Amino acid sequence: MILLLHSKILSVWLLRHLPVIAVMAAIATTTAPGCGGPLSTHPAIGRTVGTLPLVSIADDSRQPPSFSGKVTVLNFWGTWCAPCRRELPGLARIAGRLANQPVFQLVAISCGPGGADPIEEIAATTQAFLSREKISVDAWADPDGLARMIFADGYGFGAYPTTYLIGTDARVVAVWTGYRSSDEPDMARAIVEAMKQTQ
């Protein structure tokens, strides 16, 4: 009886405090030492990325991006995610500086906080956010959550934001999980190195 009571109290406490716990976890992942930065021992390093079931936010008739033959920054983010909102402008700056490089692409996958994302809903939310913040990125959606499942199962995806640098051979070169202010220059250096391999 006492155990059951404690378990009910714990359940009520968790329900009341879960949003606070989630925010604290997000803060911890963005400020704790060792978070962010390219992870050279990440399980995704060296793995090949195939075509993903993505839908363009701007034009749903577009084909999903190919990762072969391009240096790709693949970013899982969400408008609801505070660290993502801090990271995305930096990614947009990098993409803007490389806009005249046909070998480079930024694939920014806008994700909702749950599993599947109805395309109309995620498109409207994403476009409103990008317009309000004056951010220009090639935004994609993962309506069925399949790309996230593929990356959770085989590429160590488990937190927002997560950014993968993929080389022209479609293999993962570097991974950044979480966000730190030093990530933008780290990513820029890694991208430059990856692009040198194409020359």
N, C-alpha and C positions, 0 to 999 in steps of 0.2 A: 504494500500500500504506500509506504514512504517512497519507495523507488519510483512508483507510478506517478506520485505527486511531484517528485523532483523532475521527472521526465516531462510532465505537463508544464511546469514552471519554466524549464529550460526551453521547451518549444515556443512558449509565449515570448520569452526573452529574446530568442533568436529571431522570431518574426518581427519584433519591435526594433531590433538593433541590426538586422541584416543589411539595410542600406548603409548604415554607419560603418559596419565591418567591411563592406565592399569598397567604400571610399577610402578607408584606411589601407586596405590592400592595394588599391590603385596608387595611393601616395607612396606606399612602401616600394612598389615596383618601379616608381619613377625617381626615387631619391636614394634608395639603398645602394651602398657601394657594390659595384659589380653588375648592376642592372644597366641595361642599354649597352651600347658599344657592340662592335662586331664579335660574334662568338665563333672562334676558330675551331672549337670542338663540338659544335652543335651537330646533332644527328642528321640534319638535312644537308650538310656540306658534302658536295660531290654527287648528290642525288640528281637525277634527270627529272625535269618538270615537263610533263606533256600538256596538251591542250586542255584547258579547264572549261567547265560549263558556265561561262560568264555571259552576262547580257550588258551591252553598253547602256549607260544611263541616258546618254544624249541621243542615241539612234539604235533602237533595238533590232534593226535589220543588219547591223554590222556583224561580221564573223568574230568569234573570240580571238584574242591576240595569240600569235605564235611566239614561242620563246626561242626558237632556233634562228640563229643568224643575227640576233640582237642582244645588246646588253640591256637587261631589264631590271628595273626596281619594281618589285611586286609587294604592295603594301596592303595589309588587312587593317582597316580602320573603321570608325563609326562616328557619326555626328554626336552621339550621346556620350562619347568617351573623352574625358578631359585631356589625358595625355595625347590622344590621337589629334585632338584639335590644336594642340601645341606643336605637334610634329609636322602636320600636313603642310603648313606654309613653307617650311624648309624644303620639303620634297618638291613643292611647286617651284621654288626658286631654282633648285638644281635642274629640274626639267626645263624651266624657262631658259637657263643658260645653255642647255644642250639641245634646244629646239631645232637648230640647224644641222644636227647630227642624225642622219637617218638610221644609224646603227643603234641608237638609244631609244628606249621607251620607258615611261612610268605607267604602271598599271595599278591604279588605286581602287581597291575593292571596298566599296562602302557596305558595311554590314550593320544590321539591326542588333539589338541586345539579345535576341532569342535565336531560334533556329532558322526556319524558313522566313524569307522576306518578300511579301507580295511586291512585285516589280513596280506597280503604280505608286505604292506607299513609299518604298525606299527611294525611288527616283525623285518624287516630290520633295521628300525631306532632304535628300542630298543636294538637289539643285537649289533649294531655298538656302541651305547653309553656304554653299559655294558662292552663290550670288551675294548674300549678305556679307560674307567675309572677303569678297573680291579675290577668290582663289581660283586659278585656272588649272585644272588637272583633267586627265583622261579618266573619268570615273566609270567604274563598272559595278555591277551587282551580282550577287550570288543567290538568286531567288530561292533555290531549293536547299541551300546550305551544303551542296555537294562538294564545292571547292574547299570549304572549311573542314568537312569531314575527311577529304583526301589529305589535306595538310595536317590535320590533327593526327591521323593514323600514320602517315609516313614521313612527315617533315617537321615534327616537333612543335606544331602550332598549338598554343594554349592560352594566349593572352593578347590583349589589344594595347597598343598597336604592335604588330610584328611585321618586319620588313625583310624581304629576301632579295639579295643581289644575285642575279642569274646571268651567267656568261653566255657567249654566242653559241656554245655547244649545248645550251639548255640545262647546264648543271649549276647547282647552287654554289656560289662562291663565298658568300658571307650572310650572316643573319643578325638582325638587331631586334631584341625583345624589350618592350617598354620604351621609355623616352628619357633622354638626357639632353641638355642643351648642346653638349659636345657631339651629338650624333650627326648633325648636319655636316660639319667638316670631315668627320670620320667617313661618312657615306660618300662625300664628294671625292675624297682621296681614293677610296676603294673603287669607285666607278671609273675614275681616271685610269687606275691600274688595269681594270678589266678592259677598258677601251683600248689601251696600248696593245693588248693581245690581238686586237682585230687589225692592226696595221702591218 
